[in-house]
Amino acid sequence: MSTAAAVIPTGTWTIDPSHSVVGFSVKHMGIATVRGTFEAFSGGLVVDGPLSGARIEATVEAGSINTREEQRDAHLRSADFFDAENHPQLRFVSTGVRVRDEETLVVTGDLSMAGQTHPVELTAEIDGLDTDPWGNERVGLSLSGQLSRGKWGMTFNQALGSGNLLVSDKVKISIDVSAIRQAA
C-alpha cells in the first residue's frame, strides 16, 4: 500500500485563490503557445479516509479568463468558445482518485463548460504539506492534463495557407493549488 494516504490528512481543504493558479495553454497557428488563466475560482478537497475516496470539486468563472489580450479574451467569452453569458461557470466534480505513487494521484472527473459535461483525467502531484505563519495547515497540489476543446462544442477555427489551424484543438491544463484545512 502506498504511503500517499498519509500525506494529506483527513478533513475539508479549501482552495486559497490568492496562492493558486488555474491556467491553460493552446497552440496558436501551430507555431506559438498562448497561455491564459482564470482569475476567479473556488473549490476544495474532502479527505475522509484513504485518498482513493477523496472528493474534489471546483468552480471557475468563465468570464474571468485572462490571456493578456482583451480582444482575444472577449472572443473567448463569446459563443464561439465558453459562451460565458449563457454558461458563466466551468465546474469540475471528481468521480475517482487513484494513488499512483507516494506523490502522484490520477484524478478522474466530469468537467462542465459551455453547456456540456464530459469526463477528464488529471495527474495531481502532491507538492507538500506545511503550516503557515498564521497556524493554517496547507497542502500544495499541482494538477495537469489535456483536453480536446471540440468535445465541448468549441469548434471555432480558421485554416491557414500553411495547412496549420489558427487555434489548436488540444488544450493543456495546468493548475497549482494551495488549499487550507478547515477547522473541524
ZADO-1210 file (C-alpha; in nm, 4 decimals, padded with zeros to 6 digits):
<atoms>
<atom x="00.0000" y="00.0000" z="00.0000" code="MET" pos="1"/>
<atom x="00.1257" y="00.3474" z="-00.0873" code="SER" pos="2"/>
<atom x="00.2089" y="00.5924" z="00.1905" code="THR" pos="3"/>
<atom x="00.0431" y="00.8757" z="-00.0077" code="ALA" pos="4"/>
<atom x="-00.2696" y="00.8249" z="00.2002" code="ALA" pos="5"/>
<atom x="-00.0776" y="00.9650" z="00.4975" code="ALA" pos="6"/>
<atom x="00.0393" y="01.2750" z="00.3064" code="VAL" pos="7"/>
<atom x="-00.2960" y="01.4573" z="00.3106" code="ILE" pos="8"/>
<atom x="-00.4689" y="01.4265" z="00.6491" code="PRO" pos="9"/>
<atom x="-00.8445" y="01.3791" z="00.6658" code="THR" pos="10"/>
<atom x="-01.0558" y="01.6904" z="00.6585" code="GLY" pos="11"/>
<atom x="-01.2035" y="01.9505" z="00.4293" code="THR" pos="12"/>
<atom x="-00.9448" y="02.1537" z="00.2376" code="TRP" pos="13"/>
<atom x="-01.0487" y="02.4801" z="00.0701" code="THR" pos="14"/>
<atom x="-00.8583" y="02.6339" z="-00.2208" code="ILE" pos="15"/>
<atom x="-00.6849" y="02.9608" z="-00.1348" code="ASP" pos="16"/>
<atom x="-00.7265" y="03.1598" z="-00.4601" code="PRO" pos="17"/>
<atom x="-00.4601" y="03.4140" z="-00.3651" code="SER" pos="18"/>
<atom x="-00.1987" y="03.1353" z="-00.3635" code="HIS" pos="19"/>
<atom x="-00.3377" y="02.9241" z="-00.6501" code="SER" pos="20"/>
<atom x="-00.3494" y="02.9439" z="-01.0302" code="VAL" pos="21"/>
<atom x="-00.5894" y="02.7885" z="-01.2825" code="VAL" pos="22"/>
<atom x="-00.4102" y="02.8003" z="-01.6150" code="GLY" pos="23"/>
<atom x="-00.4149" y="02.6631" z="-01.9670" code="PHE" pos="24"/>
<atom x="-00.2145" y="02.6772" z="-02.2865" code="SER" pos="25"/>
<atom x="-00.3023" y="02.6238" z="-02.6513" code="VAL" pos="26"/>
<atom x="-00.1060" y="02.6393" z="-02.9772" code="LYS" pos="27"/>
<atom x="-00.1731" y="02.9438" z="-03.1960" code="HIS" pos="28"/>
<atom x="-00.1149" y="02.8944" z="-03.5698" code="MET" pos="29"/>
<atom x="00.0663" y="02.5709" z="-03.4853" code="GLY" pos="30"/>
<atom x="00.3818" y="02.7656" z="-03.4017" code="ILE" pos="31"/>
<atom x="00.3316" y="02.9620" z="-03.0784" code="ALA" pos="32"/>
<atom x="00.1833" y="02.8852" z="-02.7394" code="THR" pos="33"/>
<atom x="-00.0773" y="03.1163" z="-02.5887" code="VAL" pos="34"/>
<atom x="-00.1141" y="03.0880" z="-02.2120" code="ARG" pos="35"/>
<atom x="-00.4029" y="03.2063" z="-02.0032" code="GLY" pos="36"/>
<atom x="-00.5525" y="03.1927" z="-01.6580" code="THR" pos="37"/>
<atom x="-00.8893" y="03.2188" z="-01.4940" code="PHE" pos="38"/>
<atom x="-00.8827" y="03.4843" z="-01.2243" code="GLU" pos="39"/>
<atom x="-01.1946" y="03.3771" z="-01.0269" code="ALA" pos="40"/>
<atom x="-01.2382" y="03.0234" z="-00.8959" code="PHE" pos="41"/>
<atom x="-01.3212" y="02.8277" z="-00.5818" code="SER" pos="42"/>
<atom x="-01.3284" y="02.4699" z="-00.4659" code="GLY" pos="43"/>
<atom x="-01.1787" y="02.2143" z="-00.2419" code="GLY" pos="44"/>
<atom x="-01.0908" y="01.8631" z="-00.1456" code="LEU" pos="45"/>
<atom x="-01.2586" y="01.6365" z="00.1091" code="VAL" pos="46"/>
<atom x="-01.0493" y="01.3546" z="00.2532" code="VAL" pos="47"/>
<atom x="-01.2339" y="01.1298" z="00.4966" code="ASP" pos="48"/>
<atom x="-01.0214" y="00.8171" z="00.4659" code="GLY" pos="49"/>
<atom x="-00.7849" y="00.6819" z="00.2008" code="PRO" pos="50"/>
<atom x="-00.7034" y="00.9287" z="-00.0790" code="LEU" pos="51"/>
<atom x="-00.8683" y="00.6893" z="-00.3234" code="SER" pos="52"/>
<atom x="-01.2002" y="00.8025" z="-00.1718" code="GLY" pos="53"/>
<atom x="-01.1242" y="01.1764" z="-00.1768" code="ALA" pos="54"/>
<atom x="-01.3711" y="01.4128" z="-00.3409" code="ARG" pos="55"/>
<atom x="-01.2669" y="01.7201" z="-00.5370" code="ILE" pos="56"/>
<atom x="-01.4947" y="01.9956" z="-00.6617" code="GLU" pos="57"/>
<atom x="-01.4071" y="02.3256" z="-00.8251" code="ALA" pos="58"/>
<atom x="-01.5919" y="02.6107" z="-00.9943" code="THR" pos="59"/>
<atom x="-01.4311" y="02.8583" z="-01.2344" code="VAL" pos="60"/>
<atom x="-01.5914" y="03.1812" z="-01.3561" code="GLU" pos="61"/>
<atom x="-01.5739" y="03.1704" z="-01.7380" code="ALA" pos="62"/>
<atom x="-01.5814" y="03.5493" z="-01.7635" code="GLY" pos="63"/>
<atom x="-01.2615" y="03.5766" z="-01.5601" code="SER" pos="64"/>
<atom x="-01.0460" y="03.4417" z="-01.8444" code="ILE" pos="65"/>
<atom x="-00.7234" y="03.6359" z="-01.8934" code="ASN" pos="66"/>
<atom x="-00.4780" y="03.5822" z="-02.1794" code="THR" pos="67"/>
<atom x="-00.3355" y="03.9367" z="-02.1516" code="ARG" pos="68"/>
<atom x="-00.5120" y="04.0408" z="-02.4746" code="GLU" pos="69"/>
<atom x="-00.8583" y="04.1923" z="-02.4205" code="GLU" pos="70"/>
<atom x="-00.9852" y="04.1371" z="-02.7756" code="GLN" pos="71"/>
<atom x="-00.8928" y="03.7675" z="-02.7582" code="ARG" pos="72"/>
<atom x="-01.0445" y="03.7376" z="-02.4088" code="ASP" pos="73"/>
<atom x="-01.3719" y="03.8885" z="-02.5330" code="ALA" pos="74"/>
<atom x="-01.3768" y="03.6360" z="-02.8191" code="HIS" pos="75"/>
<atom x="-01.3084" y="03.3510" z="-02.5738" code="LEU" pos="76"/>
<atom x="-01.6043" y="03.4652" z="-02.3610" code="ARG" pos="77"/>
<atom x="-01.8303" y="03.4599" z="-02.6708" code="SER" pos="78"/>
<atom x="-02.0491" y="03.1775" z="-02.8015" code="ALA" pos="79"/>
<atom x="-01.7566" y="03.0647" z="-03.0243" code="ASP" pos="80"/>
<atom x="-01.5849" y="02.9339" z="-02.7105" code="PHE" pos="81"/>
<atom x="-01.7032" y="02.9488" z="-02.3456" code="PHE" pos="82"/>
<atom x="-02.0366" y="03.1272" z="-02.4077" code="ASP" pos="83"/>
<atom x="-01.9884" y="03.2915" z="-02.0682" code="ALA" pos="84"/>
<atom x="-02.3151" y="03.4851" z="-02.0911" code="GLU" pos="85"/>
<atom x="-02.5224" y="03.1651" z="-02.1032" code="ASN" pos="86"/>
<atom x="-02.2787" y="02.9362" z="-01.9190" code="HIS" pos="87"/>
<atom x="-02.0995" y="03.1565" z="-01.6648" code="PRO" pos="88"/>
<atom x="-01.9220" y="02.8757" z="-01.4815" code="GLN" pos="89"/>
<atom x="-01.6976" y="02.5814" z="-01.5546" code="LEU" pos="90"/>
<atom x="-01.7418" y="02.3056" z="-01.2986" code="ARG" pos="91"/>
<atom x="-01.5277" y="02.0032" z="-01.2137" code="PHE" pos="92"/>
<atom x="-01.6528" y="01.7193" z="-00.9914" code="VAL" pos="93"/>
<atom x="-01.4251" y="01.4229" z="-00.9309" code="SER" pos="94"/>
<atom x="-01.5543" y="01.0730" z="-00.9958" code="THR" pos="95"/>
<atom x="-01.2448" y="00.8869" z="-00.8772" code="GLY" pos="96"/>
<atom x="-00.8954" y="00.9187" z="-00.7375" code="VAL" pos="97"/>
<atom x="-00.6246" y="00.6601" z="-00.7916" code="ARG" pos="98"/>
<atom x="-00.2980" y="00.6677" z="-00.5984" code="VAL" pos="99"/>
<atom x="-00.0156" y="00.6161" z="-00.8493" code="ARG" pos="100"/>
<atom x="00.2741" y="00.6519" z="-00.6033" code="ASP" pos="101"/>
<atom x="00.3710" y="00.8431" z="-00.2886" code="GLU" pos="102"/>
<atom x="00.3478" y="01.1820" z="-00.4602" code="GLU" pos="103"/>
<atom x="00.1152" y="01.1272" z="-00.7564" code="THR" pos="104"/>
<atom x="-00.2591" y="01.0826" z="-00.7930" code="LEU" pos="105"/>
<atom x="-00.4715" y="01.0296" z="-01.1031" code="VAL" pos="106"/>
<atom x="-00.7975" y="01.2221" z="-01.0675" code="VAL" pos="107"/>
<atom x="-01.0903" y="01.1475" z="-01.2964" code="THR" pos="108"/>
<atom x="-01.3966" y="01.3672" z="-01.3053" code="GLY" pos="109"/>
<atom x="-01.6672" y="01.5402" z="-01.5004" code="ASP" pos="110"/>
<atom x="-01.5898" y="01.8825" z="-01.6453" code="LEU" pos="111"/>
<atom x="-01.8861" y="02.1009" z="-01.7368" code="SER" pos="112"/>
<atom x="-01.8266" y="02.4014" z="-01.9618" code="MET" pos="113"/>
<atom x="-02.0088" y="02.5748" z="-02.2441" code="ALA" pos="114"/>
<atom x="-02.3234" y="02.3759" z="-02.1626" code="GLY" pos="115"/>
<atom x="-02.1693" y="02.0291" z="-02.1954" code="GLN" pos="116"/>
<atom x="-02.0243" y="01.7793" z="-01.9500" code="THR" pos="117"/>
<atom x="-01.7538" y="01.5264" z="-02.0376" code="HIS" pos="118"/>
<atom x="-01.5019" y="01.3201" z="-01.8394" code="PRO" pos="119"/>
<atom x="-01.1418" y="01.4325" z="-01.7989" code="VAL" pos="120"/>
<atom x="-00.8344" y="01.2878" z="-01.6324" code="GLU" pos="121"/>
<atom x="-00.5793" y="01.4949" z="-01.4449" code="LEU" pos="122"/>
<atom x="-00.2476" y="01.3981" z="-01.2925" code="THR" pos="123"/>
<atom x="-00.2024" y="01.5501" z="-00.9461" code="ALA" pos="124"/>
<atom x="00.1376" y="01.5869" z="-00.7845" code="GLU" pos="125"/>
<atom x="00.1340" y="01.6328" z="-00.4079" code="ILE" pos="126"/>
<atom x="00.3794" y="01.9182" z="-00.3570" code="ASP" pos="127"/>
<atom x="00.3812" y="01.9139" z="00.0216" code="GLY" pos="128"/>
<atom x="00.2119" y="01.9897" z="00.3489" code="LEU" pos="129"/>
<atom x="00.3028" y="02.2653" z="00.5968" code="ASP" pos="130"/>
<atom x="00.1608" y="02.5104" z="00.8492" code="THR" pos="131"/>
<atom x="00.1687" y="02.8791" z="00.7537" code="ASP" pos="132"/>
<atom x="00.2673" y="03.1599" z="00.9983" code="PRO" pos="133"/>
<atom x="-00.0999" y="03.2073" z="01.0973" code="TRP" pos="134"/>
<atom x="-00.1468" y="02.8441" z="01.2006" code="GLY" pos="135"/>
<atom x="-00.3282" y="02.7255" z="00.8867" code="ASN" pos="136"/>
<atom x="-00.2410" y="02.3759" z="00.7724" code="GLU" pos="137"/>
<atom x="-00.1862" y="02.3819" z="00.3940" code="ARG" pos="138"/>
<atom x="-00.1401" y="02.1276" z="00.1196" code="VAL" pos="139"/>
<atom x="00.0082" y="02.2081" z="-00.2207" code="GLY" pos="140"/>
<atom x="-00.1040" y="02.0250" z="-00.5340" code="LEU" pos="141"/>
<atom x="-00.0045" y="02.0633" z="-00.8991" code="SER" pos="142"/>
<atom x="-00.2556" y="01.9229" z="-01.1477" code="LEU" pos="143"/>
<atom x="-00.2070" y="01.8805" z="-01.5201" code="SER" pos="144"/>
<atom x="-00.3876" y="01.7275" z="-01.8137" code="GLY" pos="145"/>
<atom x="-00.5167" y="01.7994" z="-02.1595" code="GLN" pos="146"/>
<atom x="-00.8475" y="01.8035" z="-02.3376" code="LEU" pos="147"/>
<atom x="-00.9999" y="01.8453" z="-02.6803" code="SER" pos="148"/>
<atom x="-01.1958" y="02.1726" z="-02.6822" code="ARG" pos="149"/>
<atom x="-01.4079" y="02.0438" z="-02.9720" code="GLY" pos="150"/>
<atom x="-01.5576" y="01.7840" z="-02.7391" code="LYS" pos="151"/>
<atom x="-01.7288" y="02.0750" z="-02.5585" code="TRP" pos="152"/>
<atom x="-01.8501" y="02.2269" z="-02.8851" code="GLY" pos="153"/>
<atom x="-01.5701" y="02.4829" z="-02.9084" code="MET" pos="154"/>
<atom x="-01.5032" y="02.4297" z="-03.2776" code="THR" pos="155"/>
<atom x="-01.4264" y="02.7843" z="-03.3944" code="PHE" pos="156"/>
<atom x="-01.1191" y="02.7809" z="-03.6150" code="ASN" pos="157"/>
<atom x="-00.9636" y="02.9075" z="-03.9337" code="GLN" pos="158"/>
<atom x="-00.7418" y="02.7159" z="-04.1757" code="ALA" pos="159"/>
<atom x="-00.4188" y="02.8905" z="-04.2675" code="LEU" pos="160"/>
<atom x="-00.2425" y="02.8737" z="-04.6033" code="GLY" pos="161"/>
<atom x="00.0332" y="02.6660" z="-04.4413" code="SER" pos="162"/>
<atom x="-00.2154" y="02.3942" z="-04.3510" code="GLY" pos="163"/>
<atom x="-00.2000" y="02.4851" z="-03.9811" code="ASN" pos="164"/>
<atom x="-00.5088" y="02.5889" z="-03.7887" code="LEU" pos="165"/>
<atom x="-00.5438" y="02.9241" z="-03.6150" code="LEU" pos="166"/>
<atom x="-00.6231" y="02.7553" z="-03.2794" code="VAL" pos="167"/>
<atom x="-00.5265" y="02.4017" z="-03.1785" code="SER" pos="168"/>
<atom x="-00.7996" y="02.1662" z="-03.0620" code="ASP" pos="169"/>
<atom x="-00.5691" y="02.0382" z="-02.7858" code="LYS" pos="170"/>
<atom x="-00.5685" y="02.2455" z="-02.4672" code="VAL" pos="171"/>
<atom x="-00.3203" y="02.1777" z="-02.1887" code="LYS" pos="172"/>
<atom x="-00.4391" y="02.2365" z="-01.8339" code="ILE" pos="173"/>
<atom x="-00.2047" y="02.3443" z="-01.5539" code="SER" pos="174"/>
<atom x="-00.3392" y="02.4088" z="-01.2043" code="ILE" pos="175"/>
<atom x="-00.1376" y="02.4937" z="-00.8934" code="ASP" pos="176"/>
<atom x="-00.3328" y="02.4824" z="-00.5687" code="VAL" pos="177"/>
<atom x="-00.2657" y="02.5794" z="-00.2116" code="SER" pos="178"/>
<atom x="-00.5540" y="02.4506" z="00.0000" code="ALA" pos="179"/>
<atom x="-00.6214" y="02.5246" z="00.3659" code="ILE" pos="180"/>
<atom x="-00.7557" y="02.2603" z="00.6048" code="ARG" pos="181"/>
<atom x="-01.0770" y="02.3847" z="00.7601" code="GLN" pos="182"/>
<atom x="-01.1411" y="02.3599" z="01.1344" code="ALA" pos="183"/>
<atom x="-01.3487" y="02.0562" z="01.2282" code="ALA" pos="184"/>
</atoms>
